[in-house]
């Protein structure tokens, strides 16, 4: 290699080092370089120093946790964008009862159970249609009955969670048809937790519906006709499928500064058919206020619901919507209310916790049975760690209590408690 090429290469190296250090690059002619460049040994030492600084800087930066992970990348097929995603989750549960809160005695021994049946898979599509877009969403998980047992396969049947088409006509109007979260339920305010449902006081319902959304000022209005079902005490069925009209929901969403909120109203018929073929029905109502208040990176979430037709909408059908009068067969509706408040706090980029307090009550008539629930309370406290984006490792302690009516006074104890510890690993893809 010629001396001129060597000197030119050294000049380029010096210029690179100078730029990394924020100094002006040397602009010497090649013949004058020998008096201004580092020796090869000095250059290697300087490069090693720079590499050490870069490594130290990289090591000092914490892994960035994505609170709301970006959706999976889309693939284009003609005019349609396709997304496939979901998550894999393992739940390990230590609990003093298998699934419900006992009443009338000491709770049982602690049992351990593990499953991956909440693992979820979805398929989405979005197609340009004139001025708007047509979107579809199909989602399944395995939280249904088992197809095998724990001796060999731990198999679980796939069940349908969501299946709908949503036609976004423009920025202000949309029409949704299919099965998804009830319009009465603002799922965006549900606290972050490891338990599959969460607080006892939440609205929780997915069902087939037809929903129209219209922008209104800075907010939006939704009106929906949803699949009805009636749950009644003293009945031969639970639920009854004898309704003559859908459940009607009207909801308004908006925000004020760091507070996003929704106000929803529900009007529904509770009905059943007599043995002689005649129909009995009553019209009930419910309202729900929910919101999320952003406190810097932390947030406060809340929900409160009240009505005489909450029934199956509240806390996984904690209460039935009404009771059949044993004398004349009429339906008496039951006033119920419940809610929660949840605080999420970030300890760091990777660590966060949620504290959730929740309660519900039902104003049952004197004609209900002793074991009819009158109130529930729950507390959730968790600690979550995300070492890398989209992965969460966590533990959650759950305390819950239940009280039943015990109108006859024959029960020795009308209250029960649940203690549960849940450990989970979840990765979103």
N, C-alpha and C positions, 0 to 999 in steps of 0.2 A: 504494500500500500504506500502511496507517495506521501511525502511530508506535508504537502498542501492539503490532502484529504484528511490526514490525521488532525492537523491544526483546525480545519473547518469543523470537524466533528467535535473537537474540544470546545470550540467557540459556541456551537449549538447547545452543548451540555451546560456550559456556563450561563448562557442566556436563559435556559430552562430553570436552573437553580435560582437565578436572580429573580425570575418572574414568580416562582413559588414563594420566595421571601418578600415579595412586594417591592423589589428594588428594580431600578431601570436596567434593562438588559444591556449587556456590553455590545457595542456596535463596531468593534474594531475590525480592521481589515485582517485577513488571515495572516499576513506577514508580521503583524504586530501582536499577534495573540500570545506568543510565548512569554511575553513579559507581564501578561495580565491574567492568565488563567491559573486555576488551581492545578496542583499535581494530580495525577491519577489517584493516588492514595487519599489525598484531601477530598477529592470529589466523591469517592466511595464512602468516606466517613460522613460527608454532608448528606448524601442520599440516605444513608442508614439512619441519621438523626431525623430527617424529614419523615421517613417511614415510621419510626418510633412515635413521632408526634401524631401522625395520622391514626395509628393503631390505638394510641391512648385516647384520642378524641372519640373514636368510634366506640371504644369500650365504655366511655363515660356516658353515652347516650342511652336512656332506657328504651326498651321496646315499646313502640307506639301501639296502644290498644285502640282498636276501632270499636266505638260504642255501638254504632249501627253499621255493621259491615256492608261494604259495597255489594250490590247484587251481582250474581254471576255474570260473566261476560256473555254477550248475546252472539248468536250465529245467524247469519242472514241466509234465508232460502227464498229466492225470488223477492217478493215484496213483504215477506214475513220475517220478523225477528223472533228467535227462539231462545228461551232460557231454561236451564235445568239446574236445580239446586236443592238445598235442604240442610239437614245436619245429622250427625251421628251422636248419640247420647247414651251413656251408661249411668243408671241410677242405682245406688246402694243405700238401702233403707234399714235403719234400726228403729223398731217401733214396739210399743207395749200392747198394741192391738193390731189385727190384720188390716182393717180398712175403715171401721166405724168406731164411734165413741161408745163405750159400754156405760150402762146405767145400773145402779143398784148394788154395787159391791166394789171390791178391789180390782184394779186393772191387772191384766195378765202379765206373764213374763215377757221380757224383751225378745223379739224375734228378728232375725236378719233375712232380708230378701234382696236380690239384685235382678235387674232386667234391663234390656235395651229396647223395649217395645215403643218408647216414645220417639225413636228415630224416625225422621220425616223426609219425604221426597216430594218435590213439586215440579210441575212442568208449566211454563207460561209461554204464550205467544202474543205477538202484537203486529197487526197488519194495518197499513195505511188504507183508509177507505174514504175517498173523496177528501173533504175538509177535516175529517176526524180519523179516529183509529178504533179498531175492534180488537179487544184484548180477551184472552181466555186464561183461566187458572184452574189447574187440576192438582190436588194435593192429597196424599195418603200418609197414614202412619199405621202402627200395629197395636194401638191401644184397645183392640177388641178382644174377643174371647180367644183362648188358646186352641191351636190345632194339634198340639203335642203336649207333653208334660216335662217336668224337670228331671225325669230319669235319664232322658236321652237327648231330645232335640230342642226343648224350650221354644217351640214354634208358636207363632201368633198370626192370626188372620189379619190381612190388610183391610183397612176400613177407609171409607171416603170421608175426608174432612171438608174439602172445598171442591166445587165444580161449578164454574159460572162463566158467562160471557158478559163483558162490559163494553158497551158502545159509547166511547167518548166522542160526542158529536162535535164539540168545540171546547174551548177553555172553560165554559160555564155550564154545559149540560152533559149529562151522562145517563145511560139506561143500563141497569144491571139485571140479569136474569140467571137464576141458578141457586146453588147452595153456598152460603158463606156465613160469616158472623151476623147475627141479628143487628139490624139498624139501631135497636134499642141499647146495644152494648158498644161503648166507646173503648175498643180494645187497646187503643194507644195509651190509655191511662192505667192499664193493668200493671201492677208492680213487677219489677224484675225479681224472679225467684227460681228456685230449683223444683219446687213442688209443681205438679202438672197443672193444677187449677189456681191455687193461691188462696187469698183470704176468703173467709166464709161469706163476707158481705158483698162480694162482687156479683154483678150481672154476668151470666155466662151462658150463651146460647148460640148454636149454629143451626140454620135451617133453610129450606128452600124459600125463595122470595123473588118478588119483582120490585125493584127500587129505582126511583127517579131522583136525580140530583140536579139542583139548579143553583148556580152562583147567585149570591145576594149581597151586594156591597163588598165588604172585605171578607165575608163569610160564605156559607153555603147552607142550603136547606135540602133535606132528604125526606122523601115520603115513600113508604114501603108497605106492600101487602105480603104478609108472611104466613107460613104454614101454621095452622092452629092445632092445639092438642090440649085436652082438659084433664087436670089431675084433681081428684076429689076424695075426701075422707068419707067413710061409710059406703064406698062404691065397690062394685064387683070388678071394675077394670081400672088400670092405672098405666097409661092414660086412656081416656075415652077419645075416640076419633069421630065424634058425632056433631062437629061444628058445622054451621051453615054458612059461615063467612070467615075470611082470613083475619088474622091479627093485624091491626093497622098501627103503624109507627110514624111519628113526625119528629124530626130531629133538626136542630140548628147547631152548627159548629162555627166558632170564630176565635179570635185571640185579642188580648189586650196587653200590649207590651210583651213581657216574658210569660204571661199566663195564656195558655190555650185551653178552651173549655167547650163543653157540649151540653145542651139541654134537650132531653128527649121525653116524649109522651107516648104512652101505649094505651090503646083501646082494644079490648078483646072480649070475645064471647066465651063463657064457660058453659058447656052443654053436655047432656047425656040423654040417651034414649031409654025410656022405661021398657019393662018386659012386654007391655002391651003394644009397643011401637010408637007411643006418643013421646014427644021431646020436651025436655025441661032445659031452660037456659036463663042465664043472667049476664048482663053486660057490666064489665068492670074496667078499671083504669089503673094506670101507674105512671109515675114520673121518675126521671133519673137525671141528676146533675153530676158531671164528672169533669176533671181537669188535670192539668199538669203545669206546675209553676217552676220555671227554670231559675235556679239560684246559683248563677255562675255555672260551674260544671255540675254541681249537685242539682237535685230536683225534688219537689214535693208533689206527690200524686194523691188524688182523692176521688171518692165516689159516694154519693148518697142517693138511695132510691126509696120510694114510698108508694103505697097503693093498696087497693083491695083485690088486685088481680095479678100480683107479682108471681106467686106460685112457682112454677117450674123455671122461671127466668132468674130467680135469685139463688145463688150458691148451690148449683147442681141439684135443683129441686129439693132444697132443704125442707120446704113446707109445700103442702098442696094448696091449690088456689082457693078452695072452698070446701064445704061439707054438705052432704045430702041430709036433709032433715028426716029423721027416722019415722015421723008421723005422716007428713003429707008429700014427701019426696022432693020438696023444693030445694033450691041451692042457696045456701047462705055463704056470702063472700067473706073472706077473712083479711082484716087489715094487717099489713106487714111492712116492716121497714128494715133497712140495713145499709151498711157502708163500710168504708175503710179510709185510713190515711197512711201514706207510705213515704218515708224519707230515704232517698238514695244519696250516699256520700262517697266521694272518691278520696281514698287515702293517698293514692299516687296514680301514676299512669296505668299501673298494672293491678292495683288492689282497690276494691270497692265493697261497700256493705249496703244492705237494705234492712230497714226496720219497718214492719207492717203491723198495724193494730186494726182489728176488724170486729164487728158485732152485728147480729141481727135479732129481731124479736117478732113474734106473731101474737096477735090478740085473738086467741082461739075462743070459741064459744064453749059453754059448759057441757055441750053434748059430745065433745071429742073424747077419745079413750085416754087412759092413764099414760100410755107410752107416746102420746103425740108430742113432738118437740115444741117447746115454747121459746127457746132462745139458744143461740150459739155465740161463742167468742173464739177468736184465734189471735195468736201472736207468731210472727215469722221474723227470725233474725238470721242473716246469712253473711258470709264472707266469701268473696269471689276473687279469683286470681287469674289473670290472663297473661301468660308468659310470652305469647305471640298473638298477633291479630287473629281473630275468629276462633280462638280456643279459650275455653273457660273451665277452670277447676274450682270447685267450691264445696262448702258445707253449709247446711241450713238446719237450724233448730226450730221445731214447730211445737207450740203448745196450743191445745184447743180444748174447749169445754162445751158441754151440752146440758140443757135442763129440759125435763119433760113435765107435762101438766100434773100428773098424779092427783087428779081431782078426788079420787076416792080415798086417798091417804093410805092405801094398802101397800104401796111400795116402800121398802125400808129406806131407800135412797133415790132421790129424783134427779141426781146430778152425776155426771161422769166426766173424766178427763182423758186426754190423749197427750203423750209425749213422743216425739219422733225426731230422729236425727237422720238427715239425708245427705249423702255425699254423691257428687255428680261430676262427670267429665263430658264435655260437649265440644264438638268441632263443627263449625258451619262451613259449608262448601257451596 
